[in-house]
């Protein structure tokens, strides 16, 4: 069994001009790609298997991430099935000079663990053994049900 806190991944991507749209902020496709990569890392850390994206829930872009700021992405596993892994992802705009952060995007991805033959394979049971883990899981379940 893997504990929720062991699946927590945080990563930053510096938004460069080649990542930008015509408004000089991160292109939504790049943000989605970065989130998908960090989410897969979390799912693989949890399952000990290669994981592929099966589903992405609604994704709303609440505010832009300007060129020069970073996309600060947090992911963690909050639930699992037989071969599926559910991951909450939150992206924040971060100004490294001031350390100011604002949430820009939140979504819930489902990954499937696959074996060497690219067939679905079982994943372990998720455990939650800390108050922080319980709070993260509760936030994810609330958000997944539209109660953000």
C-alpha positions in Angstrom: 0.0 0.0 0.0 1.2 3.5 -0.8 0.3 6.5 1.4 -1.2 9.6 -0.3 1.6 11.8 0.9 4.2 9.7 -0.9 2.4 10.5 -4.2 2.6 14.3 -3.8 4.6 15.8 -6.7 5.3 19.5 -7.1 7.0 20.9 -10.2 7.6 24.2 -11.9 7.8 25.2 -15.5 9.1 28.6 -16.5 6.8 30.2 -19.1 9.0 31.2 -22.0 8.0 33.0 -25.1 7.8 29.7 -27.0 5.1 28.5 -24.6 3.0 31.6 -25.0 -0.1 32.5 -27.0 -0.7 35.9 -28.7 -1.5 37.5 -25.4 2.0 36.6 -24.0 0.7 34.1 -21.5 1.1 30.3 -21.3 -0.8 28.6 -24.0 -3.5 26.4 -22.5 -2.2 23.3 -24.4 1.2 23.7 -22.7 -0.4 24.0 -19.3 -2.5 20.8 -20.0 0.7 19.0 -21.1 2.6 20.0 -18.0 -0.3 19.0 -15.8 -0.6 15.6 -17.6 3.2 14.9 -17.1 3.2 15.8 -13.4 0.0 13.8 -12.9 1.5 10.7 -14.6 4.5 11.0 -12.3 2.3 11.0 -9.2 0.3 8.0 -10.6 3.5 6.0 -11.3 5.0 6.8 -7.9 1.8 5.4 -6.4 1.4 2.3 -8.6 4.9 1.3 -9.3 3.8 0.9 -12.9 3.8 2.8 -16.1 0.6 4.9 -16.2 -1.2 6.3 -19.2 -3.9 9.0 -19.3 -7.5 7.6 -19.5 -9.6 10.7 -18.7 -9.4 14.4 -18.0 -12.2 16.1 -16.2 -13.3 19.6 -17.0 -10.5 22.1 -17.1 -11.1 25.8 -16.6 -8.4 28.3 -17.1 -9.2 30.9 -14.4 -6.4 33.3 -15.0 -3.3 33.6 -17.3 0.3 32.7 -16.5 2.4 35.5 -18.0 5.7 34.9 -19.8 8.4 35.1 -17.1 6.3 33.6 -14.4 6.3 29.9 -13.5 3.5 27.3 -13.7 3.7 25.7 -10.2 1.9 22.3 -10.5 0.9 20.1 -7.6 -0.4 16.6 -8.1 -1.4 13.8 -5.8 -3.3 10.5 -5.9 -6.5 10.7 -3.9 -8.2 7.4 -5.0 -7.7 4.2 -6.9 -9.6 1.4 -8.5 -8.5 -2.0 -9.8 -6.1 -0.5 -12.4 -7.1 3.1 -12.3 -5.5 6.0 -10.4 -7.3 9.3 -9.7 -5.1 12.4 -9.4 -5.9 15.9 -8.4 -3.9 18.6 -10.2 -3.7 22.3 -9.3 -1.7 24.8 -11.2 -0.7 28.2 -9.8 0.9 31.2 -11.4 4.0 32.0 -9.4 6.2 35.1 -9.6 9.6 33.8 -8.4 10.7 37.3 -7.4 7.9 38.0 -5.0 6.9 34.3 -4.3 3.3 35.4 -5.0 1.0 32.6 -6.2 -2.5 32.4 -7.6 -4.5 29.4 -8.6 -4.9 29.3 -12.4 -6.2 25.8 -13.2 -7.6 22.7 -11.4 -8.5 19.4 -12.8 -8.9 15.7 -12.0 -7.2 13.1 -14.2 -7.6 9.4 -14.3 -4.6 7.2 -15.3 -4.5 3.5 -15.9 -1.5 1.4 -14.9 -0.2 -0.9 -17.6 2.2 -3.8 -17.6 5.0 -4.8 -20.1 2.3 -5.9 -22.6 0.5 -2.6 -22.4 -2.4 -4.2 -20.7 -4.1 -2.8 -17.6 -2.6 -4.1 -14.4 -3.6 -3.9 -10.8 -2.6 -1.0 -8.5 -2.2 -1.1 -4.7 -4.7 0.3 -2.2 -4.2 3.9 -1.2 -3.6 4.7 2.4 -4.0 8.0 4.2 -2.1 8.1 7.5 -1.8 11.8 8.3 -4.0 14.8 8.9 -2.5 16.6 5.9 -3.3 13.6 3.7 -6.8 13.4 5.0 -7.3 17.1 4.2 -5.9 16.7 0.7 -8.1 13.7 0.0 -11.2 15.5 1.3 -10.4 18.6 -0.8 -10.0 16.4 -3.9 -13.3 14.5 -3.3 -15.1 17.8 -2.7 -13.7 19.3 -5.9 -14.3 16.2 -8.0 -18.0 16.5 -7.0 -18.1 20.2 -8.0 -17.9 21.6 -4.5 -14.8 23.7 -5.0 
